[in-house]
Amino acid sequence: MRYRTLGRTGIEVSVHCLGTMMFQKAFNSDHDDCARIVHTALDGGVNFIDTADMYGQGESEEIVGKALRGRRDDVVLATKVHFPMGEGPNRGGNSRRWILKAVEDSLRRLDTDWIDLYQIHFPDHTTDIEETLSVLDDLVRQGKIRAFGCSNYQPDEIVEAHHVSERRGLGRFRTDQPPYSILARGIETALLPVCERYGMGVLVWSPLGFGFLTGKHRKGRPADLSGGRAAFRPGNFDPASAANAAKYDAVEQLLELADGIGCTLPQLAVAFTVAHPAVTSAIIGPRTQRQLEDLLEGAALTLDDATLDRIDEIVPPGTNLYDPVAFIPPRSLTETALRRRPLAERAAA
């Protein structure tokens, strides 16, 4: 396993990061099995683990905490905050009030004294970015977190955050966690260049295209919606949907490409993401031991220029064959008041 520096933090992390969203009742509720997956990853050279408080409403963090007993010092541990963790107001978001409560809860569930990378899971447009940055800066000074980053932010939001950090003398986002795969290359246009410009580490999620690049879902075959991501969001896999046609066509061509170079489709997909110079690590989120073993077996896979050129022909750079964050669209699209002037002001004359 190779290691890369996480942005300019000086922290060395494995190019594969173990994602633990599957460690919860909805996907894999066997805590002992999940712990075995963690130990297999660590034994395979992975030293980077990513979780979030909202995965199973804390269950994933609890599993990770138990699995890391006796091995905590060897692991770069990342978690996230933002989504609601209970009923009622003020139990989610990016406010100082909530983050101070949420970080203590995560520390307790993870059974640790510190978090190496604390990430804001999604933007919160009801909270001033300065409010969020100031509390994260305080947590670094208190020793509860070592560095902080963002996830699913737009390029302009990252630029604004860095501007506020510089203007107010606050710590800055050191990392970003965006979705990235062969089927969702939109971040190549602006987001990845912005991260490079600011020296940010990038850990990408869903390198398997939300499960579409596992090889299970094939053109002309009935969709298997019995488990995994397909059961979680079946519309993404409906073969009758015109929106999915381009994905199914791409998968058939990518399977042929993978077979030609002697690897599996998931191995090809992950290797593609870490070949980009802006990407530090790819988050692999196995549900089973076998899935993890297959991905670790492909860790040494190097994609040559001819292979990457062929991928560019199948899915051109900067192209999204699906919207990876469609489940939470930006306010600029959802709030009509941000797209429409008042009725009396719309005419040119």
C-alpha positions in Angstrom: 0.0 0.0 0.0 1.3 3.4 -1.0 1.0 6.5 1.2 0.4 10.1 0.3 0.5 13.3 2.3 -3.0 14.5 3.1 -2.9 18.0 1.6 -0.4 20.1 3.5 -1.1 18.6 6.9 2.0 16.5 7.0 -0.2 13.4 7.8 0.6 10.3 5.7 -2.4 8.3 4.6 -2.9 5.2 2.6 -4.1 5.6 -1.0 -7.1 3.4 -0.1 -9.2 4.7 2.7 -11.6 2.3 4.4 -15.1 3.8 4.4 -17.6 2.5 6.9 -21.0 3.6 5.8 -21.9 0.0 5.4 -21.3 -0.7 9.1 -24.9 -0.3 10.3 -28.2 -2.1 10.6 -29.4 -1.2 7.1 -26.4 -2.9 5.4 -24.2 -5.0 7.7 -25.4 -5.3 11.2 -22.8 -8.0 12.3 -20.5 -6.0 14.5 -17.9 -8.8 14.7 -17.9 -9.1 10.9 -17.4 -5.4 10.5 -14.5 -5.5 13.0 -12.9 -8.3 10.9 -13.2 -6.1 7.8 -11.4 -3.3 9.7 -8.6 -5.6 10.8 -8.2 -7.0 7.3 -7.8 -3.5 5.9 -5.3 -2.5 8.5 -3.3 -5.7 7.9 -3.4 -4.9 4.2 -1.6 -1.6 4.8 -4.7 0.7 5.1 -4.1 3.3 7.8 -7.0 5.7 6.9 -10.6 5.1 8.1 -13.5 7.4 7.3 -16.9 7.3 9.1 -19.7 9.8 10.0 -22.0 10.4 13.0 -25.1 9.9 10.8 -24.1 6.4 9.5 -26.6 4.3 11.4 -27.2 7.2 13.8 -23.8 6.6 15.5 -23.7 2.8 15.0 -20.8 2.9 12.5 -18.7 5.1 14.8 -19.3 2.7 17.7 -18.3 -0.3 15.5 -15.1 1.5 14.4 -14.3 2.5 18.0 -14.5 -1.1 19.2 -12.5 -2.4 16.2 -9.6 0.0 16.8 -9.0 -0.8 20.4 -5.3 -1.5 20.8 -4.6 -0.1 17.3 -5.8 3.5 17.5 -2.3 5.1 17.3 -1.7 3.4 13.9 -4.8 4.9 12.3 -5.7 8.2 10.8 -9.3 8.5 11.8 -11.8 10.7 10.1 -15.5 11.4 10.8 -18.1 13.9 9.8 -20.8 16.2 11.2 -23.9 17.9 9.8 -26.9 15.7 9.4 -29.6 15.5 12.1 -28.9 13.1 15.0 -32.4 13.2 16.6 -35.8 14.9 16.5 -36.2 18.6 17.0 -34.3 21.7 16.1 -30.6 22.3 16.7 -29.6 18.7 16.5 -27.8 19.0 13.2 -26.2 21.6 10.9 -22.9 23.5 11.1 -23.5 25.8 14.1 -21.1 26.2 17.0 -23.8 25.0 19.3 -24.3 21.7 17.4 -20.7 21.0 16.5 -19.5 21.3 20.1 -22.1 18.7 21.1 -21.6 16.5 18.1 -17.8 16.2 18.5 -18.1 15.1 22.1 -20.6 12.4 21.0 -18.3 11.2 18.2 -15.3 11.0 20.6 -17.3 8.9 23.0 -18.7 6.5 20.3 -15.2 6.2 18.7 -13.7 5.6 22.1 -10.8 8.0 21.4 -9.4 11.2 22.8 -8.9 12.8 19.4 -10.1 12.8 15.8 -7.5 13.2 13.1 -9.8 14.7 10.5 -13.1 16.2 11.3 -15.2 17.0 8.3 -18.3 19.1 7.6 -20.5 16.6 5.8 -22.5 19.2 3.8 -22.8 23.0 3.6 -25.3 24.7 5.9 -26.5 27.9 4.4 -28.3 28.9 7.6 -25.0 29.2 9.3 -22.3 31.8 8.6 -19.1 30.0 7.4 -17.1 32.0 9.8 -19.2 30.6 12.7 -18.3 27.0 11.5 -14.6 27.7 10.9 -14.2 29.4 14.2 -15.5 26.5 16.2 -13.4 24.0 14.2 -10.3 26.2 14.8 -11.1 26.1 18.6 -11.3 22.3 18.5 -7.9 22.1 16.9 -6.4 24.3 19.7 -8.1 22.2 22.3 -6.5 19.0 20.9 -9.9 17.3 20.2 -9.3 17.3 16.4 -6.0 17.5 14.5 -7.3 18.9 11.2 -10.6 19.7 9.6 -12.1 19.5 6.1 -15.3 19.7 4.1 -17.4 17.3 2.1 -19.7 17.8 -0.9 -18.9 21.6 -1.1 -19.1 23.4 -4.4 -15.9 25.1 -5.7 -17.2 28.6 -4.9 -18.0 27.5 -1.4 -14.5 26.3 -0.9 -13.0 29.5 -2.2 -15.3 31.5 0.1 -14.2 29.4 3.1 -10.5 30.0 2.4 -11.1 33.7 1.9 -12.8 33.9 5.3 -10.1 31.9 7.0 -7.4 34.2 5.7 -9.3 37.4 6.5 -10.2 36.3 10.0 -7.0 34.5 10.9 -8.7 31.1 11.3 -7.6 27.6 10.5 -8.8 26.5 7.0 -10.3 23.5 5.4 -7.4 21.1 4.7 -9.3 18.5 2.8 -12.4 18.0 0.7 -14.5 14.8 0.3 -16.4 14.8 -3.0 -18.0 12.0 -5.1 -15.8 10.9 -8.0 -15.9 7.9 -10.3 -15.6 7.1 -14.0 -19.3 7.7 -14.3 -19.2 11.0 -12.4 -16.3 13.1 -13.6 -17.8 16.5 -13.2 -15.5 17.6 -10.4 -12.5 17.5 -12.8 -13.8 20.7 -14.4 -13.4 23.1 -11.4 -13.5 21.4 -8.0 -10.3 19.4 -8.3 -8.3 22.3 -9.7 -9.5 24.5 -6.8 -8.4 21.9 -4.3 -5.0 21.7 -5.9 -4.7 25.5 -5.9 -5.3 25.6 -2.1 -3.1 22.5 -1.4 -6.1 20.5 -0.1 -6.1 16.8 0.3 -8.9 15.0 -1.6 -10.5 11.8 -0.4 -13.1 10.8 -2.9 -16.3 8.8 -2.1 -18.3 6.4 -4.3 -15.5 5.4 -6.7 -17.7 2.5 -7.7 -20.4 4.9 -9.0 -22.9 4.3 -6.2 -22.6 0.5 -6.9 -23.0 0.7 -10.6 -19.3 -0.2 -11.2 -19.4 -3.4 -9.2 -20.1 -5.5 -12.3 -23.4 -6.8 -10.9 -25.6 -4.6 -13.0 -25.5 -5.4 -16.7 -27.3 -4.2 -19.8 -30.2 -6.5 -20.9 -30.5 -8.2 -17.5 -33.1 -7.8 -14.8 -31.9 -5.4 -12.1 -30.9 -7.1 -8.8 -32.4 -4.8 -6.2 -32.2 -7.3 -3.4 -29.3 -5.7 -1.5 -26.5 -3.1 -1.2 -26.9 0.3 -2.9 -29.5 -1.0 -5.3 -31.9 -1.8 -2.5 -31.2 1.6 -1.0 -31.9 3.6 -4.1 -33.5 1.3 -6.8 -34.3 4.1 -9.2 -30.6 4.5 -9.9 -30.5 0.9 -11.4 -33.9 0.7 -13.2 -33.0 -0.6 -16.7 -36.2 0.9 -18.1 -35.1 4.4 -17.1 -33.7 6.4 -20.0 -31.5 8.2 -17.5 -29.7 5.0 -16.8 -29.1 3.9 -20.4 -25.8 5.7 -20.7 -24.5 4.2 -17.5 -25.4 0.7 -18.7 -23.7 1.3 -22.0 -20.6 2.6 -20.3 -20.4 -0.4 -17.9 -20.4 -2.9 -20.8 -17.5 -1.1 -22.5 -15.6 -0.8 -19.1 -16.1 -4.5 -18.4 -14.5 -5.3 -21.7 -11.6 -2.9 -20.9 -11.1 -4.4 -17.5 -11.1 -7.9 -18.9 -8.5 -6.9 -21.5 -6.0 -5.7 -18.9 -6.7 -8.6 -16.5 -8.5 -6.9 -13.6 -12.1 -6.7 -12.2 -14.3 -3.7 -12.9 -14.2 -2.5 -9.3 -10.4 -2.6 -9.4 -10.4 -0.6 -12.6 -12.8 1.9 -11.2 -10.8 2.6 -8.0 -7.5 2.7 -9.8 -8.9 5.3 -12.2 -9.8 7.7 -9.3 -6.4 7.6 -7.6 -4.6 8.2 -10.9 -5.7 11.9 -10.8 -3.0 14.1 -9.4 -5.4 16.0 -7.2 -6.7 12.9 -5.5 -5.0 11.7 -2.2 -7.2 8.7 -1.4 -10.2 6.8 -2.6 -12.7 5.7 -0.1 -13.6 2.0 -0.5 -16.7 1.1 1.3 -17.1 -2.7 1.3 -20.1 -4.4 2.8 -18.4 -7.9 3.0 -14.9 -9.3 3.5 -14.8 -10.6 0.0 -15.5 -7.2 -1.5 -12.6 -5.7 0.6 -10.2 -8.5 -0.5 -11.0 -7.9 -4.2 -10.3 -4.2 -3.9 -7.1 -4.8 -1.9 -5.9 -7.3 -4.5 -6.2 -4.5 -7.1 -4.2 -1.9 -5.0 -1.1 -2.4 -7.2 -3.0 -1.9 -10.4 -1.4 0.8 -12.6 -3.5 2.2 -15.5 -1.3 3.1 -18.4 -2.0 6.1 -20.7 -3.7 3.8 -23.3 -6.1 2.6 -20.7 -6.9 6.1 -19.4 -7.3 7.3 -23.0 -9.9 4.5 -23.6 -11.8 5.5 -20.4 -11.8 9.1 -21.7 -13.4 7.8 -24.9 -16.1 6.0 -22.9 -16.8 8.8 -20.5 -15.2 12.1 -21.5 -13.4 14.2 -18.9 -15.6 16.4 -16.8 -18.7 14.4 -17.8 -21.4 13.2 -15.3 -23.5 10.3 -16.5 -25.5 10.8 -13.3 -25.7 13.4 -10.6 -23.9 11.9 -7.6 -25.4 14.3 -5.1 -28.9 14.7 -6.6 -30.4 13.7 -3.2 -29.4 17.1 -1.8 -29.4 19.6 -4.6 -28.0 23.1 -4.0 -30.2 26.0 -2.8 -29.5 27.8 -6.1 -31.6 25.2 -7.8 -34.2 24.3 -5.1 -35.2 27.8 -4.0 -37.0 29.7 -6.7 -36.4 33.0 -5.1 -32.7 32.6 -5.9 -33.5 32.1 -9.6 -36.3 34.6 -10.1 -36.5 38.3 -9.6 -39.6 39.8 -8.1 -42.4 39.9 -10.7 -42.3 43.7 -11.1 -38.5 43.6 -11.8 -38.3 40.9 -14.5 -38.9 43.0 -17.7 -36.1 44.8 -19.5 -38.2 47.9 -20.0 
